[in-house]
Amino acid sequence: MTADELGQVLVVEHEKGCPPALFGAALTESGLGLRVVRPYRGEPVPTELDDFAGLVVLGGVMAAWEDEVAPWLPAVRSLLARAVTERVPTLGICLGAQLLALACGGRVERGAAGLEVGLSEVTALPEADADPYFGPIGDRLGLPHWEVRHFHGDAVTELPPDAELLVTGKTYAHQGFRVGETAWAVQYHPEVSGDGFQDWARNGALRDLDDVMSAIRATEPTQERLARAHAAALAQVIGGTGPGALRWVG
């Protein structure tokens, strides 16, 4: 299957250092085309999603409420709310997850436990088995416990009213959730490469950099598998091969 066969996904990139990376490559392999919008370069955030099969909102160093730092954030939150209403398959990653929560009536705050950085484990809840996005991810990865990459200090502290928690963690509970029928969010980073993570760690003057990067580098194959599992699940929802194909029903 070649790129664009399933349609084009709109990707919102908040800064140069947070590209779609592993996840973007895996989406293309799954048969999706990508249109990456970079508002930090002055590119406007689309207001409509009629031309897109899906939406992905990536991470960034700004907080989800810091409109004065990133003036395009209100447009992104508005687009996410529209995606939920119109049942456009959507994934928010880290900052993107927090923006989705805010856009739909949830709450995001500075994390009470401080930074969550490096490799850690998340757990898929039993409800995830029947979910059209996290269910296929669990099928591909096997055990309900997945090793993922984190780099965040803010956290979703209250889910939107129409949300369901599907993946949790020890430091911060809201690791993966669905809003409405076809919008999902992950607090971790299925997209970042080892080199990309090292750049984040260096730019953030991270303590114990060598230890953190040793764990990150040791799990490169696992992280590539994680990226492919997340991308394939989104492609499945978009392609209508699973129970999440709701955008064209009714």
N, C-alpha and C positions, 0 to 999 in steps of 0.2 A: 504494500500500500504506500502510495507516495503522498508527500505533503499536500495539503489542501483538499484531499479527497473527502474528509469529514467536515470541511469548512475551516474558517479562520478564527483563531482565538485572539481576543484583544488582551494584551499584557501591559499592565501599568508598572513601569520601572521608576522608582523614586530617586535613585541615585546611581551613578556609574558603577560603584562598587557592589551593587546588589542586582546583578542581571539574572535572567532566568536560568542560565548555566545548565547544570545537569538535567533539571526538569524540562527546560525548553528543548534541549536536544531529544529527550525522550518523547515529548509531545510530538515533535516532528516525525520521529520514527513511528509513532502510532498513527500517522496519517493526517495530522492537523497542521495547518499553516499558522504562522504567528505574525501578528502585527504588534510590534513593541512601540508604545508611546512613552516618551521621555519628557514629562512636564518640567523637570529641572533644567531642560534645555530650551524651554519656552514652547514646547509642543502642546497644543491644547488637548485636554481630556475630552473625548467624545461625550456627547450628552445622550446619544441613542445607541442601542445595541442591535438594531435591526439587521445590520450587515455582518454580525458576528455570531458564531456558533457557541462561543463561551467567553468567559472573562476570568483572568488571573490577575490578582493584585499582589505585588511582591513586598519585600521588607524595606527597611530604611532606618536611619539613626534618629529621625525625628519622632516625637510622640504623636499618637493618633489625633490629639487635640491641638497640636501646635500649628495652627493655621498661619501664624505670623512667621514661622520658620519656613513652612512649605505652603504657599498661598493656594496651591491647587488641591489641597486636601478636601475642602468642602465639595468640590466637583467630583472627587473620587468617592466620597461617602454618598453623594447623591446618585452616582452611577451604580454603586453597590445596592442601594435601596431599590433602584429601578430593576436591577437584575433579579432580586428576590421576588419582587412583585410580578415581573414578566416571566419568571421561571426559566431564566437563562442559566445554564450550568456554570457555576462560579466556584473559584477557589481563592481564598485569602491566605497568604503565608506571613506569619509573624506580624509585622505592622499591618499587613493586609487583613489578617484575622481580627486584629483590634479595630481596624476601620470598619469592618463588616459588623462587628458587635455594636459599635457606637452608632452606625447608620441605622440600625434596626432596634434601638432602644435599650441596648446593654450598657455596661459601665466598664471603663478602662482607667486604671490608675497606676502610679508608680508601684512596682512590686514590693510587697512588705518583706519578702525574703531576700531582696536584693537581686543582683545579677544571677541569671541562670545561663552559664556559659560552658560549652564543651560537649562531651558525649554523655548522654544519660538515657534512661529507659522510660518509655511510656507504655501504657497498658490500654488495649482496646477493651471496652466494656462489653458485656454480653449483648447489649442492644446494637452494637456495631455489626454483628453478624448479618442482620437483615437490612442494613443500610446499603443503598445502591452505590455509594462511593467507598466507604470504609470496609464494607463486606468483601469486595474483590481485593482490596489491599491486604486484608487479613488472609484471604485464600492464597495469595501469592507469597506472603512473607511467613506464613505458618503460625507460629506461636502468637498469642495475644500480646506478648511483650516485644517491643521493637526498640533497638538502639537508634537514637536520632541525634542530630546536631542542634544545639540551642545557642542563641546569642541574643538575649533580651533582658531588659530591666523593668519594662512595663508589663502589665498583665491584665487580662480580662477578669474582672472581679465579680461581674454579674452578667449572666447570659441574657440575650434578648428574650422577650416573652415567647416568641415562636421558635425557640431553639431547643435542641436536644444535645446533651453532652454524650459523646461517644468514645472519646479517648482521654485518659487522665494521666497524671503524673504525681510524683511525691512533692516536688517543690512548688509547682503551680498546677492546680487541678484542671484548668480548662485548656487541655492540649489539643483536642480535636472536637469540633461540634458542627452540627448542621443547623442552618436557619431556613425556615420554610421547607420547601420540597427539594430544591436543587442548588442550594448554596452551602458550601462547606468551608471550614477554616482549620488551619493547623498552626499552633504556636511555635512549632519547631521548623527546621529548614530542610526539606527534602531536595532543595534545588542547589545548595551551595557545594562547590568543589572543595577539595582540600586546599588548593592554592588560594581560593577565594576566602576561605575561613582564616587562613594564615594572615592574609591582608587585614581582615577585620581585627584579628587579635593584636597585630602590630599597631594598627592605627588606634586601637583602644587602650594601648599600653597595658595589656593584660598581664597580670601576675601569673607565675608558673607557666609561662608560654611554652617552654619545652615539653613539660609534662602533658599539657593539654593537646599540643600538636602531635605528640607521640601517639596518643590514643586516637586522634582524628586520622592520622596517616595509616594506622594499623587496620582501620575499618573501611578503607576506600572501596573495596568490592561490595561490602554490605551497603554502603551509602549509595552507590550507583544502582544497586538492586532496589533500594528504597525509592529512589527517584523514578525508576522505570515503573514500579508498582503504582505510585501515585499518578503518574502520567497516564498509564494504561487505564486506570479506573476512571479518570476524567474523560478520556477518549471514549470509553464504553458508555458513559452516561450521555455524552454528546452524540454518539453514534446511534443511540437508541437500541443497543443490544441488551440492555438490562432494565430493571424496573424503574430506573431513574429517568427514563425518557418521557418526561411529563410536559415538556414545553410545547409539544405538538399535539397534545391530547386535550379534547374538550374545547 
